[in-house]
Amino acid sequence: MKLTANGIDIHYTIEGEGPIVTMSHALGCTLSIWDEQARALSGRYRVLRYDTRGHGQSNVPSGPYSLDQMAEDLHGLLTGLGIEKTHFVGISMGGMIGQVFALKHPQMLSSLILCDTTSRYPPDALPVWEERILTVVARGMEPMVEPTLQRWFTAPFRKQHQDVIDRLRALLRNTPPKGYIGCCHAIPRINTTERLGEVRCPSLVIVGEEDPGTPLAMARSIHAALPSSELVVIRSASHLCNLEQPEEFNRTLLAFLDRVSAPNIR
C-alpha cells in the first residue's frame, strides 16, 4: 500500500490488531527486514512497517536528505493513517529517525525502542560517509555490498545462514543509488545526545554485542542519556541483531512492549 506524505509516496504494510507498533529499517534495506518481528508481534499488536524515502517501493527523490525530513515522512505517514500514538522500533538509520521523531513529536510516542544505532558520530566518521557517497556515485551499489554484509553479521552467521545473507545481498544491490546517497548525507549528522533527556516515554536500547558500526559504547551513551531507559545486549550478534538472533530479539522486544502496553492489550 502507498500513502502520499511530506511530498513523496511512502510504501507501507500494516497487519495485526492491538496497540500500534511502527518499525523503521536500516540503510540499504526495506521493510522486509522486519518480517520475523511482524510475525511475532501481529498476534497482539498492529504492526506498521514502511520503506524509508529512497528505499524499496517508496519514492526516490533527489537528495541530499536530512533526518528531520525523514522524521517528517514518518509523521506524515502516521497522520495520514489516522494514528495518534505508536510504539516505535528503529534499527540503525531507523533508530536515528526515531530519535529525531521523538524530539519533534513526543506526544505521538507510547515507547521508543532503538536498536544498533547512535545518537552522535565522532567527527572522524564524516569522511567515511563522504567516501561511500563518492564510491556509489562512481560505481553504483556493488562496491558497498560485501563490506556491508561483513559489518552487519558475524562471520559464523554469514557461513551458516547463506539464505539470509543472499536475501540481504539482494536488498543492498537493489537499493537505488540516489536513495542510498541521499541517506548517507543525513546519517553522519545525527546529533541528539544532549537532547535525549527530553524524551519521557518508556525506552529500550538494544545492541548486538559484536556490532562494529554502532558498537556497545554508542548504545551505552544513548542509554545514559535517555531517562528510565533499559539496555539489552544481544550476544553473538552484530549490527542487524534482529536477523542474526531473532528469537532473543523478539523475546526482548515483546517483553518490553507487553510491559509498557499491558493496560491496552486485549
Rosetta blueprint (number, residue, H / E / L):
1 M L
2 K E
3 L E
4 T E
5 A E
6 N L
7 G L
8 I E
9 D E
10 I E
11 H E
12 Y E
13 T E
14 I E
15 E E
16 G L
17 E L
18 G L
19 P L
20 I E
21 V E
22 T E
23 M E
24 S E
25 H L
26 A L
27 L L
28 G L
29 C L
30 T L
31 L H
32 S H
33 I H
34 W H
35 D H
36 E H
37 Q H
38 A H
39 R H
40 A H
41 L H
42 S L
43 G L
44 R L
45 Y L
46 R E
47 V E
48 L E
49 R E
50 Y E
51 D L
52 T L
53 R L
54 G L
55 H L
56 G L
57 Q L
58 S L
59 N L
60 V L
61 P L
62 S L
63 G L
64 P L
65 Y L
66 S L
67 L H
68 D H
69 Q H
70 M H
71 A H
72 E H
73 D H
74 L H
75 H H
76 G H
77 L H
78 L H
79 T H
80 G H
81 L L
82 G L
83 I L
84 E L
85 K L
86 T E
87 H E
88 F E
89 V E
90 G E
91 I E
92 S L
93 M H
94 G H
95 G H
96 M H
97 I H
98 G H
99 Q H
100 V H
101 F H
102 A H
103 L H
104 K H
105 H L
106 P H
107 Q H
108 M H
109 L E
110 S E
111 S E
112 L E
113 I E
114 L E
115 C E
116 D L
117 T L
118 T L
119 S L
120 R E
121 Y L
122 P L
123 P H
124 D H
125 A H
126 L H
127 P H
128 V H
129 W H
130 E H
131 E H
132 R H
133 I H
134 L H
135 T H
136 V H
137 V H
138 A H
139 R H
140 G L
141 M L
142 E H
143 P H
144 M H
145 V H
146 E H
147 P H
148 T H
149 L H
150 Q H
151 R H
152 W H
153 F L
154 T L
155 A H
156 P H
157 F H
158 R H
159 K H
160 Q H
161 H L
162 Q H
163 D H
164 V H
165 I H
166 D H
167 R H
168 L H
169 R H
170 A H
171 L H
172 L H
173 R H
174 N H
175 T L
176 P L
177 P H
178 K H
179 G H
180 Y H
181 I H
182 G H
183 C H
184 C H
185 H H
186 A H
187 I H
188 P H
189 R H
190 I L
191 N E
192 T L
193 T H
194 E H
195 R H
196 L H
197 G H
198 E H
199 V L
200 R L
201 C L
202 P L
203 S E
204 L E
205 V E
206 I E
207 V E
208 G E
209 E L
210 E L
211 D L
212 P L
213 G L
214 T L
215 P L
216 L H
217 A H
218 M H
219 A H
220 R H
221 S H
222 I H
223 H H
224 A H
225 A H
226 L L
227 P L
228 S L
229 S E
230 E E
231 L E
232 V E
233 V E
234 I E
235 R L
236 S L
237 A L
238 S L
239 H L
240 L L
241 C H
242 N H
243 L H
244 E H
245 Q L
246 P H
247 E H
248 E H
249 F H
250 N H
251 R H
252 T H
253 L H
254 L H
255 A H
256 F H
257 L H
258 D H
259 R H
260 V H
261 S H
262 A H
263 P H
264 N H
265 I L
266 R L
